[in-house]
């Protein structure tokens, strides 16, 4: 995965790699924005749970 990446790219990448349903649920809950790194994604997931 290359960064920066928009949410749609994260969703598409996860689907192409057959991510588990739990992972897809989390990605789908992420805000629509451009993510600059995996850490950026992790921070947003921490706000969801």
N, C-alpha and C positions, 0 to 999 in steps of 0.2 A: 504494500500500500504506500502510495506517495502522498506527501502532505505539502501544502495545505489541501484539504479535501472537504467538500460539502457533504451534508447529511446524505443526500441521494447517492453519492459515491460510496459512502460507508455501507448503506443498505444494499446496493448492488454488489459490492465486494463480498459482504457476508452471505448473500444469497448464492453467489457463484461458488462459494466455498462450503455450501451446505451447512451453515452455522445452525446450532441447535435452536429450537423454538425460544428458549429462555434468552438467548443472546439476541435473537431478532426482536423480541419484545422490548428489551432494553434499548437497542438501537432506534427502534421506532418511537420511543419516548423521548429521545434526545431533541433538544431545540433545533430549529432550522437555523444553521449558521455554518461558517467555515471553520473547521478544526485544524489547528496548526501542528498537532502532534498526538501520539497516543495518550500522553499525559493530559492533554486538553480534554480528550474524550473521557478519561477516567474521572477527572474532576466533575464533569457534567453528570456522569452516572452516579457519583456520590451524592449529588443533589437530588436525584430521583428516588433513591432507596431509603 
